[in-house]
């Protein structure tokens, strides 16, 4: 049975689904050359451990559960399967650049845009739903004397809150409480500084996580030489291939879509300023949307034991929704099955990647469980084919 249901994405990102990876660990022999050939139990069902010796001509393993044209049920208890080990989806790293120009003091209901946005940001940073996210926070628009906009990009390369794992109910709130709106809007310098810091973060990432800049502003660039919407677009575009820039516009924001387009993220996400509650809600939803996009649905594969090679035709993926029954998902190289999965590369795979509909479902299902199981022939639906 192929999993077919589709759930709407949650407004806030789910707490990073854990993934259980079945690692070949059967057999008592310490000789690696025999590891991939499996135990007698596995051989009896036609399976192996999901790894084959580098010098072996062992072919694709068989298995009564998974096969071409038959997406059956493959579980850790299947005769051809082996033991489990845990792993998690890589985190997302979000570099926030937050506008504190004087217009953020404009009234919204009985409060200001700044106060309403502050609540939304604090809620996001403190929410348990933001687990799996790491974030930093920098403000722009104010110099040391609080009189004129600071137009130097170097002033924005050191955040007020350095990269922290979420949820965090204290660090970000303290930084927001300690400042407020003043001066013009030096967007170009701010974005350049944010991208410099994001590049430093990316250079230090070793867990496969993605890095992005999140620009939150209520207006067009203002003040400072060369601080034009075109120049900001070009700065975002120069980094977009490795570090995207998301733009959240607070209220009527004119041409902010130009910056988002340059940053490779399409259009700005607009926050409705009709009421303080609407500002807070829209901002939280926007942040959740960005976090979901950056988390993605890419899960790491463990490295094979020494002297072994992963058998890409002997891997299966199970999904057990919260309160639901386990289902073995189909391998779908091009995601013609939107509830399927595929490798990042069949020749040298390092990741299992979930197809779009399944990815949305996983993000929305906080209590769901995903398992990768080695040893049984990869389940492929009618008309499909094995990875290689």
N, C-alpha and C positions, 0 to 999 in steps of 0.2 A: 504494500500500500504506500502510495506516495503522499506526503504531507501536502495538503492543498489550501489550508485556511490562511487568511491574511488579516493581520491586525493593524490598525492605524498606529503610527508612531506616537509615542508619548511626548508631551511638550518638554519634559525634562528628561535628560539622558538616563538610561537605566544603569544600575550599579554593576558595570562590567561583567557580563556572563562568564562564569568559569567554564573551562573546557577540560574534559578528562581524556587523556591520551593513552591508548593501550600500547604498552611497550613490550617488545618481545623479551620474555624472561623465562621461557620454559626450557626444560632440559637440564641435566646436571653436569654435562660436559663443560670443561673450561676451554675447549678447543673452539676458537671463533670460526674456524672453517666449516664447522657443522651447524652453526647457530641458525642459519637461515633455512635449514632443511626441516626444522620442526621436530616435535616429539612424535612418538608413535600414535598418540591420540590425534594430533593434527594431521599426520599422514593418512590416518585411517579415513578421515573425512575429506582428504584431498587438499588440505590446506598447509600453510607454513606460517612462520612467525611474522610475515610481512617484510622481512629483510632477507636478502640473498647474498651469499659470498661473492666478493668481487671477481673471483676467478671461476664462478659457477655458471652453468648454462641452464639452471633451474628456470622453468617457465612459470607462467601465471598460475597461482594456486587455485584449486577448486574449492567448493564449499556449498553445502546444501541450502544456505540462506540467501546469499547474494550471487547474482549471475546476470549475464546479458539478457535483457528482456524480462527479468524477474526481480523486481525490487521487493524482496522479502524482508524478513526481520533478522538483522544481525545484531547481537548483543554481546557484552563482555562474557556472557555465559555460553556462547556458541562454541561448539567443539573445535572450530578452526581458529577461534579468537584467543588472545593472550591477555596479560594483565594490564592494569590501568595506572597511569600517572597523571598528575594535574598540571595545568598551564592556564594562563589567562590571556585575554585579548590585550594587545599593547595599549598603553594610555594615550591620551591626546594632550598636547601642550599648547595652551592658549595664552598669547601675549596680549593683554588688554591695554589699549591706549584710550584714556577716558577724558573727554572734553570738559574743562572747567572754565570755559569762557563766560563772560558776564551774562550772555543771553540765556545761560542755563538757570539764571535766577528769575526768568519770566514766570508769571503766575500760571498755575494749572489748578483750577478750583481754589481751595483754601490753602494751597501750598505752592511749591515751585517745581519746575522740571527736574532740578537737581535733587530735591528731596524725594520725589517720586521714583526717579531712576536709582537713587541710592538704596532705597528699599528693595527694588528688584534685584540689584547687584548683590546686596547682602544676602538675600534669600537664596540666590543661585550659589554663591560661594559656600554657604552654610548647609545647603541641602544634602541629605544622604543620597539623593538621586544623582548628584554630581560626582559620585565615586568613580574612579577611573580617569578623572580629569586632573591635570595639573595646570595651575594658572599663575600669572604675575599681573601686577597692576601698576601702571604709570599714568600720571596726570599731565595734561598739557595746557598751556595758555598763560603761564605765570612765571615771572622771574624771581630772583631772590628778594627783591624789594617790593614785590607784589604791586608793581606800578605799570609795567609794560610787558608785552608778550616776549617770551624768550625765543629767539629765532634760530638758535644753534641746535643742530641735530644731536650734538654730543650731550646736550642737557637732558636728552630723553633716552639715553642708552642704559641708565641705571634705574630700575624701577623702585617705586616706593615699597612695594611688596615683591620680593624676588619669587622665583618659581616655587610654588607650594602645592602639595597634594590636597585635593578637596575630598571631603568637606572640611572647611576651615571657618569657624564661626567668630574668630577673634582678630586675626591679622588684617584681613581686608576691611572689616568694620572699623578697626582703629585708624587705618589710613584714611578711610572715607570721612570719619568723624573729625579728623584733624585738618581738613581743608575745605574749600568752597570756591564758588565761581568768581572770576575776576579777569580783566583784560580781554584781548582779542583772541583769534583762533589760528595759531601757527601750524596748520595741519601738515604742511610739507615737512617741516623740521621734525614734527612729532612722529610722522610715519617713518621717516628715514631712521630716526632713533629706534623706533620699535622694531624695524626690520633688521637693524644691526644687532640688537639684543636677541631677536629671534634666531638669527644666524648663529650666534654664540650658543644658544640653547640647543639648536639642531646639531651642532658639531659635537656636543657632549652626549647626545642621545644614543644609547646602546641597546635599547629594548624594542626598537622598531616603531616607536611612537611617532605620530605626525605632529608637526609644529605649524601654527597659524597665528596671524595677527588679527585681533578683533578691535576695530576702530569704532568707538561710540561717540557720536557728535550730534549737535543740534543745528548745524549750519554750514555754510560754505567757508572755505579758507579766507582769512581776513588778517591784514597786517603782515609785515615782513616782506622783504624783497623777493620776488619770484614765486611767491606763495599763491599759485593759481591752481584751479581745478585740473588743468591739463598737466601741470608739473607733478601734482600729487598722483594723477593717473599713471604717469610715466614711471614714477618711483615704485608704485605698486606693481606695474607690469614687469619691471626689471627683475623682480624677485619671484614672480608668480609661479614659475615652473617648479620651484622648490618650497616656497613659503607663500601660501595664499593669503590674501587680505579680505576679511569679511567686514562689511560696513553696516552698522545699525544707526539709522537716522531717527532722531527724536523729534517728531513733528514734521512740519513742512520743510523739507531739506533740499529742494531744488535738484541740482545735478550730481548728487552723491552716487547715483548709479554709475557715473563715469569712473569713480574710484573703484567700486566693486568690480566693474568690468575689467579694469586694468589689473586688479588683484586676482582675477581668474575665478570669481565667485558669482558672476552673473549680475544680480541687481542688489541694491541696498534693501535691508529689511527695515520697514518703516514702523515706528512706534506711534500709536494713536495718542494724542495729547488731549482728548476730550474730557478726561477726568484723571485724578491721581491714581485711582485703582486700575484704570485702563493702561496707564503708562507702566505701572509695576507689572501687571499681567503680561502685556505685550513684550516687555523687555525680558522677562523670565522665559517666555516662550521662544523668543528669538535666540537667546543664549542656549537653550536646550536644543534648538534646531541646529545651531552651529556645532555644538558639542557632539551631537549624533553624527553629523556629517564627517567630523574629524575622527571619531572613534572607528568608523567603518566596521567591517565584519571580516577581518583577516586574522587568522589564528596560526600561530607558529607550529611547525612540525619539529619534533625532537630529532637531533642528529642520530644517525644509525650507529650501532656499536662499531668499534674498530674492526676494519677488514670487511665491513658489510655495506650493502647498498640498499636503499629503500626500494621495495617493489611497489610501484605506483598502482599496480592492478590488484593490490591486496589491502586496500584501505576503504573503510566505510565510515559514514558519519550518521550518528543518531541524534534526534532531538526529542526531548521530553518536556512538553509545556507544563507550566504550573498547574498542578492538579489534573494533568492529562496523562495519556498513555504514550509510551515510547514509540517512535516511528523512525525507520531507516530511510534516509534521504537519498535521492538519486544523484549520481554523478552526471553533471551537465556541463560539458566543456565550454559551450558558448551561452549558457544560461537560457537556452530555449525552454527549459523548465525553470521558471523563476523561483521555485522552492528547492532548487538543487544547489550543488556546490561544484567547485573545480579547483585545480592547483594554480599557483602563480606561474609554474613552469613544470612540464612533465619530464623534461630532461634533467633538471636540477631543482626539484621542488623544495621550497622552504616554508610555504604557507598553504593553508586551506582557506579558500575565499568563498563566502556565502553569496548566492545570487540575490538580486535586488529585493524581491518580495520576502524571501526568507530572512534577509538582513533586517528589514523593517520589523518583522515579527520578533526577532531575537532582541532588538533594541527595546521593544515595548514590553517584553515578558521578563520582568525582573527576577522571577523565581525559576525561569526555565533552565534546562540543563542540556548541554551539548557534549557528546562523546565522540571521539575518533577511535576507531577500533581497527587494529591491524590483524591480518592473518587470513581473512576470508575474501573471496573474489569480490571486487568492487561491484556494487549493485548498480545496474544500468537499465533504464526502461526500454520498452520496445522501440526500435528505430535508433537507439543510441549505440555508442561503442565504448569500449574500455579506453582508459587514458592513452595507452600505446600498445 
